[in-house]
Amino acid sequence: MHGGSSVTSASPRKASVTADGIAGSARRIAVVAGLTFREAWQRKMIIAAVVMSAGYLALYGLALHFASQDTAVSGHAATDALMENVLAAQLLYVGLFPASLIVGLTAVFASVAAISSDLDTGLLHGVLVRPIRRTELLVGKALGIGLMLVLHNLAFMSALIGLARWLIGAPVANVPTAMALLTLSPLALLGLAMLGTTRLPTLANGVLCATAYGISFVGGFIEQIGSAIENETMVNLGIISSLLLPADAMYRKAIEYLLPGGLLLLGGGGGSILTPAESPSVWM
């Protein structure tokens, strides 16, 4: 009886210790995430992303303004609602493709040196002697950078889609789902960069992530072409590249949700490798 009572009394104590440990770990992760976000601001990383995104939006908005004026003067699309929607969808896609590249490269540049730069400067040695686990440091840095990327992506893509809706009346369908997928794409790159920054020097990690990002898009193009010409080998190659890094697959799926079906194909974009003529594989 005495032994059983001892075990019973020890169980709540053990549960309390476990809960305190989880809460303490969460607090340390939150602190690291906040410091990482603040560091990105102090290093002008956030300011640079905002300024360059604003420049791109200004250029894109100016192009849409002149495109809308030309369409109104010509009178062709103004009398044909279908062709007007097709043109607007094409112009929205033309803006989204470079924007997705900008967001992806921002994710790479923001995260390739998350750990390796602190190791090179010796800053990390002073941090790790404090009561913080390496896992907590890594997760905290990933959350801080991820928060910056999510906010940047949501603001950038929302502004771009809003411009297209306002200036040319671009037709859109499932915006929330598309925005979620567009946000997941840079987070996939963040995961790869965080893995690389613990194993590779900063420059090598940057080359790895940028190359992997390019391969994911090339793989997506190969999959689309293979599907169009019914070549199973090309389709499988594209699927493999998307499984390794699904950035392109998420982007194409986002476009599928965002733009009403068939508008890009009606505009003649179905034969281009830059338009999502085919949906990503079911594996995606």
C-alpha positions as a printed Julia matrix, in Angstrom:
284×3 Matrix{Float64}:
   0.0    0.0     0.0
   2.78   2.35    0.95
   4.58   1.71   -2.36
   1.4    2.28   -4.34
   0.74   5.56   -2.53
   4.26   6.72   -3.28
   3.82   6.04   -7.0
   0.45   7.8    -7.02
   1.85  10.9    -5.35
   4.81  10.97   -7.71
   2.67  10.96  -10.85
   1.2   14.48  -10.44
   4.65  15.8    -9.56
   6.11  14.26  -12.72
   3.28  15.66  -14.83
   3.84  19.1   -13.31
   7.55  18.96  -14.08
   6.79  17.93  -17.67
   4.27  20.76  -18.1
   6.74  23.29  -16.67
   9.43  22.01  -19.02
   7.17  22.37  -22.06
   6.11  25.87  -21.0
   9.72  26.91  -20.43
  10.77  25.52  -23.79
   7.92  27.38  -25.51
   8.97  30.64  -23.81
  12.58  30.24  -24.92
  11.49  29.48  -28.49
   9.25  32.56  -28.49
  12.12  34.73  -27.23
  14.46  33.46  -29.96
  11.75  34.01  -32.59
  11.21  37.58  -31.42
  14.94  38.32  -31.39
  15.3   36.84  -34.89
  12.47  39.02  -36.21
  14.02  42.08  -34.55
  17.41  41.21  -36.03
  15.88  41.03  -39.51
  14.52  44.54  -38.97
  17.81  45.92  -37.62
  19.72  44.46  -40.55
  17.33  46.26  -42.93
  16.21  42.9   -44.36
  12.51  43.67  -43.88
  12.95  47.22  -45.18
  14.73  45.95  -48.31
  11.98  43.41  -48.96
   9.27  46.06  -48.56
  11.04  48.61  -50.78
  11.74  46.14  -53.6
   8.21  44.73  -53.42
   6.78  48.25  -53.58
   8.95  48.98  -56.62
   7.7   45.84  -58.35
   4.08  46.67  -57.52
   4.53  50.21  -58.86
   5.93  48.9   -62.15
   3.23  46.24  -62.44
   0.47  48.71  -61.57
   1.74  51.14  -64.22
   1.71  48.37  -66.81
  -1.85  47.4   -65.85
  -2.93  51.05  -66.08
  -1.71  51.4   -69.65
  -3.07  47.97  -70.55
  -6.53  48.94  -69.29
  -6.41  52.21  -71.23
  -5.36  50.45  -74.43
  -8.13  47.87  -74.03
 -10.75  50.56  -73.5
  -9.62  52.57  -76.54
  -9.36  49.59  -78.88
 -12.9   48.46  -78.15
 -12.17  44.8   -78.83
 -12.3   43.29  -75.34
 -14.78  45.91  -74.11
 -17.52  44.35  -76.26
 -16.59  40.77  -75.39
 -16.76  39.91  -71.69
 -15.12  36.53  -72.17
 -12.07  37.9   -73.97
 -11.83  40.69  -71.41
 -11.65  38.11  -68.61
  -9.11  36.04  -70.55
  -6.84  39.06  -71.02
  -7.19  40.05  -67.36
  -6.34  36.51  -66.23
  -3.27  36.49  -68.45
  -2.08  39.82  -67.06
  -2.62  38.65  -63.48
  -0.62  35.5   -64.16
   2.17  37.54  -65.77
   2.44  39.47  -62.51
   2.21  36.45  -60.2
   5.01  34.4   -61.75
   7.86  36.91  -61.13
   6.33  37.78  -57.75
   6.54  34.15  -56.66
  10.21  34.1   -57.69
  10.85  37.24  -55.63
   9.18  35.72  -52.57
  11.1   32.46  -53.0
  14.47  34.17  -53.34
  13.65  36.35  -50.33
  13.09  33.16  -48.34
  16.47  31.8   -49.47
  18.44  34.98  -48.72
  16.74  35.45  -45.34
  17.47  31.96  -44.04
  20.67  30.57  -45.58
  22.82  32.21  -42.89
  20.47  31.73  -39.93
  22.88  29.47  -38.03
  26.08  29.36  -40.08
  26.75  33.11  -39.86
  26.5   33.02  -36.06
  28.92  30.09  -36.04
  31.36  31.96  -38.28
  31.33  35.04  -36.05
  31.44  33.03  -32.81
  28.18  34.56  -31.57
  26.51  31.16  -31.29
  29.12  29.86  -28.84
  28.09  32.5   -26.33
  24.39  31.76  -26.83
  24.63  27.99  -26.38
  26.29  28.24  -22.96
  23.0   29.65  -21.68
  20.14  27.34  -20.59
  18.72  26.85  -24.08
  18.67  23.72  -26.18
  19.98  23.68  -29.72
  16.58  22.49  -30.94
  14.9   25.48  -29.27
  17.36  27.84  -30.94
  16.78  26.3   -34.37
  12.99  26.24  -34.04
  12.94  29.81  -32.71
  15.01  31.13  -35.6
  12.83  29.25  -38.1
   9.66  30.71  -36.54
  11.07  34.24  -36.55
  12.12  34.08  -40.2
   8.92  32.23  -41.11
   6.8   34.98  -39.54
   8.61  37.59  -41.6
   8.13  35.56  -44.8
   4.43  34.94  -44.14
   3.72  38.63  -43.49
   5.72  39.7   -46.53
   4.07  37.13  -48.79
   0.53  37.93  -47.64
   1.02  41.68  -48.04
   2.83  41.38  -51.39
   0.46  38.9   -53.04
  -2.66  40.6   -51.65
  -1.5   43.95  -53.04
  -0.7   42.41  -56.42
  -4.06  40.64  -56.72
  -5.82  43.77  -55.48
  -4.13  45.88  -58.16
  -5.21  43.46  -60.87
  -8.78  43.43  -59.55
  -8.93  47.21  -59.3
  -7.27  48.24  -62.56
  -8.36  45.51  -64.99
 -11.09  43.63  -63.13
  -9.13  40.37  -63.09
 -11.39  37.39  -62.31
 -10.38  35.41  -59.23
 -11.92  32.34  -57.62
 -10.74  30.79  -54.33
  -8.44  33.5   -52.99
  -7.97  32.17  -49.39
  -6.84  28.72  -50.56
  -4.58  30.22  -53.21
  -3.0   32.58  -50.67
  -2.39  29.69  -48.27
  -0.58  27.72  -50.98
   1.43  30.75  -52.11
   2.52  31.19  -48.49
   3.53  27.54  -48.09
   5.88  27.75  -51.09
   8.5   30.03  -49.42
   8.11  28.08  -46.18
   9.21  24.93  -48.01
  12.36  26.8   -49.05
  12.8   27.98  -45.47
  12.79  24.37  -44.28
  15.48  23.41  -46.79
  17.61  26.44  -45.91
  17.36  25.78  -42.17
  18.48  22.2   -42.74
  21.41  23.38  -44.83
  22.5   26.16  -42.47
  23.25  23.6   -39.73
  25.47  21.54  -42.03
  26.95  23.82  -44.69
  28.76  27.16  -44.91
  26.58  30.11  -45.84
  27.71  30.35  -49.47
  27.34  26.62  -50.11
  23.88  26.62  -48.53
  22.83  29.55  -50.69
  23.97  27.79  -53.86
  22.17  24.61  -52.78
  18.87  26.35  -52.03
  18.87  28.54  -55.15
  19.7   25.56  -57.35
  17.05  23.39  -55.7
  14.51  26.18  -56.23
  15.4   26.34  -59.92
  15.23  22.55  -60.25
  11.74  22.52  -58.72
  10.5   24.91  -61.43
  12.27  23.03  -64.22
  10.76  19.8   -62.87
   7.32  21.4   -62.98
   7.85  22.45  -66.6
   9.0   18.94  -67.48
   5.92  17.44  -65.83
   3.61  19.78  -67.77
   5.3   19.06  -71.09
   5.3   15.32  -70.37
   1.6   15.43  -69.57
   0.87  17.37  -72.76
   2.73  14.89  -74.99
   1.74  11.86  -72.85
   5.31  10.98  -71.9
   5.17   9.1   -68.59
   8.93   9.31  -67.98
   8.91  13.11  -68.12
   5.89  13.23  -65.83
   7.63  10.99  -63.29
  10.76  13.16  -63.38
   8.64  16.2   -62.62
   6.88  14.4   -59.78
  10.19  13.37  -58.21
  11.52  16.94  -58.29
   8.28  18.24  -56.78
   8.39  15.68  -53.98
  11.94  16.75  -53.11
  10.99  20.45  -53.05
   7.29  21.19  -53.71
   7.67  24.95  -54.23
   6.6   24.85  -57.9
   3.8   22.34  -57.27
   2.33  24.59  -54.57
   2.57  27.61  -56.86
   0.81  25.87  -59.76
  -1.9   24.55  -57.44
  -2.39  28.08  -56.1
  -2.87  29.39  -59.65
  -5.39  26.63  -60.3
  -7.43  27.75  -57.28
  -7.0   31.47  -57.95
  -7.86  31.76  -61.64
 -11.14  30.39  -62.99
 -10.52  27.24  -65.02
  -9.84  27.53  -68.72
  -9.12  31.28  -68.94
  -5.36  30.83  -69.42
  -5.93  28.11  -71.99
  -8.42  30.27  -73.9
  -5.83  33.02  -73.98
  -3.33  30.81  -75.74
  -1.27  30.15  -72.63
  -1.86  26.42  -72.61
   1.12  25.74  -74.8
   3.59  27.75  -72.77
   5.8   26.28  -70.11
   5.19  29.39  -68.03
   1.47  28.75  -67.61
  -0.07  25.97  -65.53
  -1.71  24.17  -68.43
  -1.77  20.97  -66.38
  -2.6   20.54  -62.71
   0.15  19.23  -60.46
   0.18  15.48  -59.98
  -2.13  13.92  -57.39
   1.06  13.17  -55.43
   1.25  16.9   -54.73
